[in-house]
Amino acid sequence: MRRFANFYIVLFLIDAGLSLTDELLSAFVAHLPALSAARNLVAFLVIVLSLVVYSLLGIDQRLPKRVFLPLTLYAFWCSLALWPLLGMIPREFLGLTAAFGQVLIGGVALIALRSSYGRNLLPAELFQRPLFSWRNTLVFSAVNLLLLPLMLVYSLMATAGFYLDEATAGFMRVSPVGIYTSERSYHYDGKEVRLVAMMHIARKEFYQELVASLPAEGTIILAEGVTDQDRLLKSRFHFDRLASLAGLSSQKTMHLDGNLLKLDDLEPADERARDETKPDVVRADLDINRFDPQTVEFLNVLARTLYGDKPLAQGFAAYSDWVQVHGTPEVFSGVMDDILHKRNEVVIDALQRSLDRYNTIVVPWGGMHMPAIEAAVLEQGFAPGDKKERLLFAFSTIPFTALWQGMSAPAGQEGEMQGTEGAGSAE
């Protein structure tokens, strides 16, 4: 056991040194793929061994917890992307922060070893005591059972935070308070592009604050919202129901007060009715008739199961049954191509055409669309500017009991959505 425990300490320190070296070289010199590969392998071993060592702390009373608890817990924290620091510090500095932290934790462990045993590793005399103790095992197990619910919640939130950060390029983040979205501005040659990450449901104040912040003169808003001219959707999307259960508002309550333009030519539908004090608004999105038939079928399945008038639990079961039969990788790949990539192409084209005429272009779209739109803006030569965060909703305000009870209740007739998504309506 002594050799294994000391091997873990040494491996943790090697991982700390490799990580810090790799991060510093990548930041200031050049990225070395071979070094990164070695670092990733050692890091994986450290995480696996951390699980083993943590379990052994409840069995072998000889292992000093003041040394191994900081090491193992920090390894777990790094495996969860340092949440909630993820999203609070720039993404490019996250790895460097983790590496510095690991070096610091490793140094503290060495100080603890030197102060207790006068050396940098565990001495042989420490392991001359009995290995097992009922008191140690019972206390360790009891503490872990008490903390298990908190750890499960933390792990779930950290995983969700990592997914959102990756899928939205940091435009959305999960914090202990709630979920935040970002608005980022980009500037070039006297023009400004504002990218605003959106979500189907949020606080009513979120939509009000956003609308109030939109400029009017020389501005165009490229709104999101799939249309359905051929009425291919056979069921309603009850986002109002989910919003009501969660004590929030639906995205369609956000009314964009502006001059409605046609997407094809970005010209006013009626020049005589145009109000110069309001921004121009164009629905820069696709119609469902341009989707693959498999995507249309998938949207209809969503509408009649998860977002239909069935109880949510029953709807989820029906959706799972459909996925087991029809949810092939090819189907989901086609769905993502339609609802994400094809729609990105439409709004990016509208954005590029708007630059000739407008000084300010506002793009309030879903967070998962933002990475591609941001990349297109940067390719045009725009430089990043200000960043503003808005709270979508706070966890403390969600009535979880009522939400859980609503899982078994059928939906009312709260309204319907014209497409799969929408940034609001133009008035």
VOGU-3710 file (C-alpha; in Angstrom, 3 decimals, decimal comma):
1> mrrfanfyiv> 0,000/0,000/0,000  2,861/2,398/0,825  4,363/2,026/-2,654  0,994/2,531/-4,309  0,201/5,635/-2,224  3,605/7,160/-2,905  3,290/6,336/-6,603  0,007/8,267/-6,681  1,626/11,301/-5,025  4,517/11,265/-7,494
11> lflidaglsl> 2,170/10,821/-10,469  0,012/13,747/-9,282  3,104/15,969/-9,109  4,292/14,812/-12,547  0,860/15,615/-13,962  1,009/19,061/-12,353  4,427/19,758/-13,889  3,462/18,480/-17,336  0,207/20,454/-17,311  1,845/23,722/-16,320
21> tdellsafva> 4,662/23,270/-18,846  2,225/22,433/-21,641  -0,009/25,407/-20,868  2,866/27,889/-20,663  4,497/26,645/-23,870  1,171/26,728/-25,721  0,478/30,263/-24,504  3,863/31,865/-25,043  5,953/29,654/-27,349  4,288/26,932/-29,429
31> hlpalsaarn> 1,952/24,013/-28,975  3,751/20,656/-28,759  1,365/17,789/-29,656  3,667/15,127/-28,165  3,772/16,935/-24,816  0,000/17,378/-24,815  -0,494/13,678/-25,557  1,776/12,684/-22,669  0,021/15,142/-20,389  -3,424/13,807/-21,279
41> lvaflvivls> -2,345/10,221/-20,648  -0,884/11,046/-17,225  -3,962/13,149/-16,355  -6,244/10,229/-17,218  -4,227/7,914/-14,974  -4,377/10,438/-12,138  -8,178/10,688/-12,375  -8,583/6,891/-12,414  -6,195/6,416/-9,501  -7,920/9,240/-7,614
51> lvvysllgid> -11,105/7,159/-7,585  -9,157/4,203/-6,207  -7,284/6,230/-3,581  -10,454/8,009/-2,439  -12,177/4,639/-1,922  -9,162/3,318/-0,017  -9,385/6,221/2,434  -12,461/4,541/3,861  -10,686/1,192/4,202  -7,063/1,878/5,120
61> qrlpkrvflp> -6,874/4,115/8,183  -3,120/4,539/7,691  -3,550/6,786/4,639  -3,391/10,426/5,876  -6,563/12,164/4,755  -5,015/15,645/5,108  -2,673/14,633/2,274  -4,913/12,606/-0,017  -8,266/14,362/0,270  -6,983/17,617/-1,330
71> ltlyafwcsl> -5,258/15,655/-4,118  -8,210/13,416/-4,989  -10,861/16,138/-4,666  -8,865/18,497/-6,864  -8,506/15,768/-9,491  -12,291/15,292/-9,442  -12,812/19,056/-9,714  -10,523/19,253/-12,732  -12,419/16,386/-14,374  -15,554/18,553/-14,037
81> alwpllgmip> -13,834/21,513/-15,745  -13,430/23,526/-12,514  -17,130/24,392/-12,416  -18,326/26,994/-11,477  -15,136/28,777/-12,569  -16,007/27,533/-16,062  -17,624/30,531/-17,727  -16,438/32,976/-15,076  -12,892/33,190/-16,431  -11,842/33,317/-20,111
91> reflgltaaf> -11,889/29,868/-21,673  -8,310/30,213/-22,921  -7,097/30,631/-19,335  -9,025/27,718/-17,850  -6,312/25,130/-18,502  -3,610/27,412/-17,141  -5,684/28,068/-14,035  -6,160/24,333/-13,491  -2,428/23,691/-13,932  -1,405/26,416/-11,475
101> gqvliggval> -3,973/25,104/-9,014  -2,637/21,566/-9,313  0,913/22,741/-8,674  -0,334/24,644/-5,615  -2,271/21,647/-4,250  0,731/19,389/-4,867  2,959/21,847/-3,014  0,574/21,917/-0,045  0,665/18,102/0,054  4,469/18,140/0,122
111> ialrssygrn> 4,437/20,694/2,942  2,034/18,471/4,908  4,290/15,449/4,357  7,423/17,338/5,406  5,795/18,772/8,539  4,352/15,421/9,635  7,009/12,912/8,582  10,085/14,960/7,731  10,187/13,718/4,129  8,392/14,153/0,792
121> llpaelfqrp> 6,786/10,702/0,719  5,030/8,418/3,185  7,482/6,611/5,511  7,477/2,861/6,126  6,742/3,199/9,872  3,377/4,789/9,072  2,172/1,478/7,677  3,145/-0,610/10,693  -0,224/0,188/12,292  -3,328/-1,979/11,617
131> lfswrntlvf> -4,833/-1,408/8,181  -8,534/-1,599/9,015  -10,614/0,256/11,572  -14,394/0,061/11,894  -14,501/3,619/13,203  -12,632/4,984/10,199  -14,802/3,071/7,725  -18,127/3,948/9,391  -17,312/7,662/9,754  -16,002/7,891/6,178
141> savnllllpl> -19,073/6,086/4,808  -21,505/8,202/6,837  -19,950/11,476/5,674  -20,023/10,339/2,048  -23,658/9,243/2,289  -24,594/12,644/3,675  -22,693/14,431/0,914  -23,832/12,137/-1,902  -26,974/14,149/-2,870  -24,945/17,352/-2,989
151> mlvyslmata> -22,242/15,693/-5,082  -24,825/14,326/-7,518  -26,401/17,772/-7,929  -22,986/19,361/-8,312  -21,894/16,789/-10,899  -25,120/17,266/-12,867  -24,763/21,050/-12,901  -21,071/20,848/-13,779  -21,785/18,472/-16,659  -24,581/20,700/-17,937
161> gfyldeatag> -22,317/23,727/-17,606  -19,535/22,052/-19,574  -21,954/20,980/-22,329  -23,456/24,460/-22,636  -20,044/26,090/-22,686  -18,813/23,759/-25,438  -22,005/23,850/-27,524  -22,395/27,646/-27,376  -18,725/28,749/-27,324  -19,303/30,277/-23,896
171> fmrvspvgiy> -22,438/32,244/-24,880  -24,392/30,362/-22,200  -23,237/29,200/-18,793  -24,615/27,457/-15,741  -23,800/29,071/-12,407  -24,862/28,136/-8,863  -27,365/31,004/-9,108  -28,952/30,128/-12,446  -28,375/30,114/-16,195  -26,845/33,148/-17,884
181> tsersyhydg> -26,596/34,127/-21,530  -24,146/36,535/-23,107  -24,484/39,408/-25,510  -21,253/40,190/-27,362  -20,532/43,136/-29,613  -18,097/43,274/-32,540  -16,831/46,389/-34,327  -15,325/47,144/-37,735  -15,202/50,292/-39,873  -17,859/52,123/-37,872
191> kevrlvammh> -20,277/49,171/-37,856  -21,399/47,036/-34,938  -22,724/43,475/-34,751  -24,450/42,376/-31,554  -24,888/38,642/-30,972  -27,445/37,827/-28,288  -27,795/34,229/-27,091  -31,431/33,292/-26,507  -33,534/30,504/-25,018  -37,167/29,465/-25,465
201> iarkefyqel> -38,116/30,248/-21,847  -36,719/32,834/-19,447  -37,638/35,465/-16,890  -40,092/37,998/-18,245  -37,598/40,707/-17,257  -34,955/39,081/-19,466  -36,981/39,756/-22,608  -38,031/43,211/-21,421  -34,457/44,269/-20,677  -33,257/42,973/-24,032
211> vaslpaegti> -35,942/44,775/-26,040  -35,301/48,001/-24,129  -31,589/47,829/-24,970  -32,061/47,538/-28,741  -31,139/50,661/-30,723  -33,416/52,002/-33,463  -31,651/54,291/-35,930  -29,611/52,471/-38,575  -30,392/49,120/-36,966  -31,654/45,822/-38,298
221> ilaegvtdqd> -32,698/42,868/-36,133  -32,218/39,461/-37,742  -34,901/37,556/-35,858  -35,040/33,805/-35,413  -38,161/31,787/-36,109  -38,837/28,932/-38,513  -42,021/29,412/-40,528  -44,450/26,761/-41,781  -46,106/28,006/-44,950  -47,230/24,543/-46,063
231> rllksrfhfd> -48,503/23,581/-42,585  -46,233/20,560/-42,354  -46,345/20,610/-38,554  -49,350/18,611/-37,423  -49,148/19,376/-33,705  -48,566/22,403/-31,522  -45,386/23,288/-29,624  -46,523/24,105/-26,069  -43,556/26,155/-24,860  -46,040/28,272/-22,913
241> rlaslaglss> -46,909/25,241/-20,825  -43,318/24,516/-19,829  -42,734/28,205/-19,126  -45,836/28,379/-16,936  -44,871/25,284/-14,959  -41,403/26,764/-14,330  -42,785/30,171/-13,371  -41,181/31,762/-16,456  -42,237/33,380/-19,724  -42,169/31,999/-23,248
251> qktmhldgnl> -39,843/33,537/-25,811  -42,757/34,437/-28,045  -43,813/37,055/-25,480  -40,815/39,127/-26,560  -42,297/41,578/-29,059  -39,819/43,203/-31,411  -41,378/46,544/-32,239  -40,004/47,435/-35,661  -40,507/47,643/-39,415  -41,007/44,155/-40,835
261> lklddlepad> -38,812/43,491/-43,885  -38,695/40,693/-46,428  -35,717/38,372/-46,214  -35,219/38,056/-49,976  -34,393/41,701/-50,653  -34,225/43,249/-47,150  -36,650/45,914/-48,285  -39,699/47,134/-46,308  -42,925/45,285/-47,054  -44,640/48,684/-47,172
271> erardetkpd> -42,310/51,711/-47,498  -45,150/54,102/-46,663  -45,731/52,415/-43,305  -42,080/52,479/-42,308  -41,317/54,250/-39,008  -37,834/55,796/-38,976  -37,836/55,808/-35,159  -37,939/52,010/-35,039  -35,412/49,384/-36,129  -35,993/47,187/-39,146
281> vvradldinr> -36,804/43,547/-38,416  -36,400/40,570/-40,722  -37,123/36,939/-39,946  -33,788/35,608/-41,158  -34,714/31,957/-41,008  -35,902/28,993/-43,060  -39,311/27,599/-43,793  -39,942/24,019/-42,738  -40,601/23,022/-46,358  -36,828/23,317/-46,926
291> fdpqtvefln> -36,104/20,651/-44,322  -35,537/16,990/-45,098  -38,738/14,888/-44,660  -37,047/12,986/-41,827  -36,483/16,264/-39,998  -40,123/17,236/-40,479  -41,162/13,869/-39,055  -38,849/14,360/-36,077  -40,305/17,817/-35,369  -43,809/16,369/-35,486
301> vlartlygdk> -42,750/13,669/-33,029  -41,382/16,332/-30,674  -44,538/18,387/-31,019  -46,908/15,553/-30,169  -44,775/14,052/-27,372  -42,467/16,381/-25,433  -44,169/19,653/-26,438  -47,698/18,408/-27,058  -50,786/18,304/-24,842  -49,895/14,990/-23,195
311> plaqgfaays> -48,588/14,822/-19,623  -44,845/15,409/-19,765  -43,971/12,017/-18,280  -46,205/10,249/-20,777  -44,858/12,362/-23,621  -41,263/11,566/-22,695  -42,054/7,855/-22,664  -43,631/8,131/-26,124  -40,611/10,051/-27,408  -38,237/7,414/-26,013
321> dwvqvhgtpe> -40,222/4,668/-27,748  -39,926/6,502/-31,068  -36,187/7,058/-30,615  -35,583/3,362/-29,936  -37,161/2,460/-33,272  -36,303/5,402/-35,549  -33,515/7,337/-33,810  -30,585/6,240/-35,954  -27,353/8,296/-36,113  -28,199/9,167/-39,726
331> vfsgvmddil> -31,570/10,602/-38,693  -30,125/12,777/-35,931  -27,260/13,891/-38,171  -29,792/15,049/-40,753  -31,862/16,799/-38,100  -28,853/18,722/-36,824  -27,863/19,670/-40,360  -31,330/21,136/-40,965  -32,125/22,870/-37,693  -28,586/24,071/-37,021
341> hkrnevvida> -26,251/24,276/-40,033  -28,755/25,189/-42,787  -30,331/27,866/-40,641  -26,901/29,231/-39,737  -26,189/29,698/-43,437  -29,385/31,734/-43,881  -28,783/34,137/-41,003  -25,082/34,545/-41,867  -26,007/35,438/-45,458  -28,564/37,965/-44,203
351> lqrsldrynt> -25,976/39,425/-41,837  -23,400/39,875/-44,590  -25,941/41,566/-46,865  -27,094/43,848/-44,034  -23,599/45,282/-43,546  -23,907/47,383/-46,714  -26,950/49,230/-45,438  -26,979/49,210/-41,634  -24,580/50,426/-38,974  -25,879/48,048/-36,296
361> ivvpwggmhm> -26,954/44,435/-36,827  -28,534/42,591/-33,906  -28,774/38,778/-34,014  -30,906/37,372/-31,137  -30,646/33,630/-31,826  -30,382/30,422/-29,843  -27,084/29,807/-28,068  -26,091/26,782/-30,159  -26,155/28,925/-33,307  -23,715/31,456/-31,875
371> paieaavleq> -20,373/29,657/-32,530  -20,922/29,593/-36,315  -22,349/33,127/-36,439  -19,494/34,496/-34,338  -16,926/32,778/-36,572  -18,523/34,381/-39,646  -18,453/37,816/-38,004  -14,780/37,477/-37,091  -13,973/36,387/-40,650  -15,395/39,711/-41,850
381> gfapgdkker> -12,679/41,500/-39,900  -14,739/42,498/-36,867  -12,940/42,815/-33,543  -14,577/41,627/-30,289  -15,872/44,412/-28,071  -18,022/44,537/-24,965  -19,606/41,508/-23,329  -22,768/41,627/-21,244  -24,426/38,826/-19,308  -28,125/38,501/-18,518
391> llfafstipf> -29,750/36,073/-16,121  -32,161/33,806/-17,977  -33,617/32,448/-14,774  -32,576/31,754/-11,200  -32,868/28,255/-9,772  -34,283/29,678/-6,534  -37,360/31,054/-8,327  -38,368/27,805/-10,021  -41,242/26,010/-8,207  -39,732/22,526/-8,434
401> talwqgmsap> -42,626/20,921/-6,534  -45,213/22,366/-8,889  -43,008/21,499/-11,859  -42,774/17,884/-10,709  -46,523/17,696/-10,159  -47,090/19,195/-13,597  -45,168/16,335/-15,168  -48,276/14,191/-14,848  -50,815/16,855/-15,792  -52,073/17,300/-19,378
411> agqegemqgt> -51,368/20,536/-21,121  -53,911/23,267/-21,479  -54,485/25,283/-24,585  -51,929/27,997/-23,826  -51,151/28,765/-27,410  -48,932/27,506/-30,173  -45,675/28,296/-31,828  -45,418/28,942/-35,532  -42,109/27,140/-35,919  -39,506/25,294/-33,989
421> egagsae> -37,952/28,458/-32,553  -38,647/32,175/-32,473  -36,998/35,317/-31,204  -40,292/37,131/-30,943  -42,753/38,918/-33,173  -42,405/42,153/-35,109  -45,130/44,686/-34,614
//
